[in-house]
Amino acid sequence: MENASKKWVFKGNKALEAADAICVRGVLNMLNDNLNGDDNKPAIPLGHGDPSVFPCFRTTAIAEDAIVEAVRSAKFNCYSPTIGILPARRAIAAYLSQDISYQLSPDDVYLTVGCNNSIEVIISVLASPSANILLPRPGYPMYESRAAFSNLEVRHFDLVPEKGWQVDLDSVEALADENTVAMVIVNPGNPCGSVFTCQHLKKVAETAKKLGIFVIADEVYGHLTFGSNPFVPMGKFGSIVPVITLGSISKRWIVPGWRLGWIVTCDPNGSLKKSRIAESIRRYLNISADPPTVIQVKLNVSLLEDIDDDMDFCLKLAREESVIVLPGVAVGLKNWLRITFAVEPSTLEEGLGRIKTFYNRHMKQQ
């Protein structure tokens, strides 16, 4: 008689599954799957966060040449230190030291393979029994996922839209206790498209110091603008950093938050400014300020005839107009929309027009 097979012992991490229930990439994939295959209109991606795929955001040739030279030199094909090679860390330390009152050393720099890897490292270091971490709402789910994996409790403080998405410092103080190890801030704000003032950042720092907690500053010093190129200065390929940061490259190519493609600092050809696209954004979305290339827009479903919530809005928008925008629920803020403007100006203009057409179609009749 054959032995009966044993059942799998592995059951998965339920907390991790719950944290991953809604993720940005998963929601975008669902919206793309909902596109109407019979619609001849080209799909317009206003929900992604990577401007580098569009020609008007093309990376400078100086950066491309540096990458090629690093590969051809054959000097960096070996295993590298986990924290990044010394020339790369030295160059980054020198660059960051320009804006502070003291000198950073290469030992102050730890290079990771992308933002997700840096979150994994930081959360793993901070996690301990009974510890908790304060995360912004809205925000991206990667922190929650990694915290669940490390058994680190998550508590959310609010960003206040009426105050330019500033941190609600009163809620931070109310949430923190003796087991709070850190709080996360994202500046420039992703997904909100805001930029904190120096005065507000100072208040955040003072609050954290009073509470005795670390501040994890996501996006603050930014990344080199290579888009999603795998040769971003990390690990052995970090050899390209000295060439770029210490050479003749303009400082505008080292910008905070490259994934947002900020119009002011990441428009190398001036195409966005020349197109007067900011005026179009203000006109279509009824906002008064010059927008960054990512913005959160409040969705008032009470004005719409057959739209239940932000997810329903985005699903029907994809189906009817072949336009993809991200529902706020994906970043923890129900009935908001996150719209990315980091596309070709003509594509953005058409996409905004389709959103307006869709809105008018579903608007309640007076």
N, C-alpha and C positions, 0 to 999 in steps of 0.2 A: 504494500500500500504506500502510495507516494505521500510524502510529508506535505501537510497543508501549508500554503504560503502565509507568512506572518503579515499582519497589517502594518502599513507604514507608521513608524513612530513619530515622524516629523508632522507637526500640525500647524506650523507657521506662527508668525507673531501677530496676534489679533490687534494689538495697539498700533503696530506698523501698518497693517491693512487699513485701519480706520483713518490714520493720518494721510494715507495715500489715496483715499476714496475719491478726492477731487484734486487733480493736478492740472497745471496750465497746459502742458503738452497734451494730456489726455482729452481735455475739453476742446482744444483746437483741432485735434484729430477727429473728434466727434462732429464738430461743425463742418469740417471739410468733407466728411462722409455724408453730410446732409445736403451738399450742393446738388443742384438739379442738373443731371447729366444731359438733359435735353435743352438746357439754356445755352445759347451761343455766346452769351456775354462772357468775357474773360473774368475769372475769379480775381478779386482784389483783396490781398491779405493785410488788413488793418488790425490784426490781432497778434502778429508776431513781434519779436523784439530784437531782430538782428538786421540793421540797415545795410550791412556789408554786402548783401546779395544784389543790391541795386547799383547801377553804374555811377549814379551821382554821389554815392558814398565810397567810391573806390579808394582803397588804401594808397598812400603815397608810394611812388616808385622807389624812394630811398629805403623804405621799410622792406619792400619786396627784394631789392638788391642785397640788403643786409642778410635776409633769410637765405638767399641763394648762395652768398659767399660763405655763410656759416656751414651750409651743407657741403659745399665743394671743398672746403678747407680740410675735411676729414680729421679735424682736431677734436670733434665732439661726438664721435660715434661710440664711445665707451659708456659704461654705466656711470651715472652721475650721482652726487650726494643727494639724499632724499630732500634736503632743504633747498636745492638749487646750487649751481656752480658759483664759485667765488666771484668771477668777473661780473656776472649778472647781478648778484646781491650787492656788490660794491657800487655798481653803477646806479642801481635803484636807491640805495642809501644816500648817495650823493645828490641825486635828483630830489628826493623827498626832503632833504635837509635844507633846501633853498628856502622853504616856506615856514620853517620853525626856528626857534631861538637856540637850538642846540644841534650837535652833530650826531647823526645816526651812524652806526657802524654796520658792516655787512652781517654781523651776528644778530642784528635787530630785524633782519629780513628773512622771511620764510616763504619760499616760492611753492605754489601748489599747481596742480593740473586743473585749472579752472576754478570757478567760484564754488561749485558743489564740493570739490575736494577740500577747499579751505573750510567750508562749513563742517564737513566731517571731522577734520582735525580739531577745530576749535571746540565743537560740542563734545567730542570724546575727551578732551582735556578737562572741560568744566564739569562733566557729569560725575556725580557722586551720590551715594544714598541720601534720599530726602531733599536733594537740591532741586531748585526750580529756576527757570529763565523767563524773562519778560520779552515778548515779541510784539511787533507793531501789527495793528489791524487797520487797514488792509496790508497784506504782505504776501510773499510767496511761500508756498507750502513746504519748501525744502527744509527749512528750519524745524518745522513740526515733525516731518518724517524722520530726520536724523535724531531729534530729541527723543522720539518714541523708540527708536532703535537703541538708544543709549539709556533708556529708562530715566530720562530727565523730564520733570514736570514742566509743562508750558502754561504760562499765564499771558493773556493778551491785554495790552494797553491800546487806547484809541489814538488815531491821528484825526485831528479836527479839521474837516473840510472848510468850515467858515473862517478858519485862521490860516489858510494856505497849507493845510495838512500838517500843522505843527504837532509835536508830541503833547499829549494831554499829561502834563507833569503831575497833576493831582492824582490821576489814576495810577501813575507809576508808583507814587508814594503809598497809595492805598493797597496796591497789589504786593509790594515788596515786604519781605519779612527776613528773619535771621537766616533762612535757607536760600535766599535769592542770590545767585552767583553772578548774573550779568543781565544786561538789557541790550537789545539790538536796535540800531537806528540805520536807516538807509538814506543816504544823501549824496547826490541828487536822488530824489524820491522815485523809486520804482516799486509799485506801478502807478504812483500818483502824478509824476511829472513835476513835482515841486522841488524847490531848493531852499534849505534852511538858511536863515540869516546868521551872521556871526553871533549876534546877541542871543538868538535862540539856542544855538549850539553851546554857548557858554552856560546858559541856564541848565541844559541837559547835563553838561559835565558837572556843574555844581550839585545838581540833584543826585547824580550817581555817586559823587564823592561823599555826600552826606549819608547816603544809604550804604556806602561801603561795597559797591558792586562795580564790576567791569562794564565798559561800554564796548560792544562789538560794532565797529563802524564799517558797514557794508557800503561799497562804492565810493567812499570819500576820496581816496587818492586815485582811484580809477585804474585803467588798464591801457596798454598800448593798443592803438586802433588797428587791429588786424582782423576784425570781424571774428568769424569762427575758425580762422586758420589754425591748424594743429601746431604750427610752429610758434605759437605765442610763447614769450620768454619764460619758460618753465623747464626745470630739469636740464638735460644736456643741451637742449636747443636755446637755453638762456644766453648762449654766446652772442646772440644778435643784439642784446640790450646795450652793451657799451657802444656799439657802432651807431645805434639810433639815438640814444639819449645824450651821448657825449659828442655827437657829430653835428652836422649842419641842419638837422631836421628842425622844423619849426615847432615851437612848444604847443601849437594848436593840435598837433598830432598825438599828444599825450593828454587825454582829456578824462574827466570823471565820467564814469558810466557810459562806456562806448556802446553798450547794448541798447542804450536809448537813442543814440545818434543825435545828440543835442544840436539843434540848428545853428546856434551861435558859434560853437567851437568845432563842429564836425561837418562842415559844408565846404569841402576843399575847392570845388569848382564854382561856388557861389550860386549854384543853380536854384536852391530853395529861396534865397533872398531875391534873386532876379525874378522869380516867378510870382512874387507877392503872395505866396501861399498862406502866409499868416493871416492876410485879410480874408481869404477864402474860409479858413478854419473858424475865424471869429463869426463870419456871416452865417455859415451853416450850423454851427453849434451854439450860437447866441452867447458868446463869451466876450469879455471886454479886453482882457490882457493878451499880450503876445504869448502864444502857447509854446511849451517845449515840444519834443516830438513824441511824447506819451502824455496822455491826459485822462483823468477819470471824469466821466460825465454822469450826472444824476439822471436816472430814468424814472419819470413819473408815470407809472402804469395806469393811474386813474384817468389819464387823458386819452388812453388808447382803448379801442373797441374790443379787441380779442387777443390781447397780450397779457399773459398771467404774471410774468416776472422777467428778469433779465435773461435767464437761460432761454425762455420761450421766445423773447425778442430776437436773440442772436440766432437761434435755430431757424426761425422763419425768415430772418434777413438773409441768411445763407441760402435758403431754399428759393426765395423769391427774387433776390437781387444779386446773388453770387458775391456777396461781401462778407468777409469774416472779421468780426470784432470780438473781443474777449468779454464774457459776462463777469460782472464783479464778484459773483459767488465763487469764482475760481481763485480769487485772492482774498476771500473772507469778507466781502462787502456786498451784500445782496442788493439788487436793484440799482446797481451802477454799471457803467460800461467803461472798459478801458480801450481807448482807441490809440493806435500807434500811427504816427505820421511819417515814419522813416521809410518812405517809398518815393518813387519818381513823382515829381510834382504833378504831371498830367494824370497819372494813375490815382493820386490822392484826390485831385479835383473831381474826377469821375466817381470815385468811391463815396465822397461826401455827398455828391449829388444823388447817388442811388439811395443813400441812407435817408436823405430828405424826402425822396419820392416814396420810400417805404413807410416812413413816419406819416406822411400825409395820407397814404392809402389806409392806414390803420387808425387814424385819429378819429375820436368820437365826433359826431356831428352835433353842432350847437343847436 
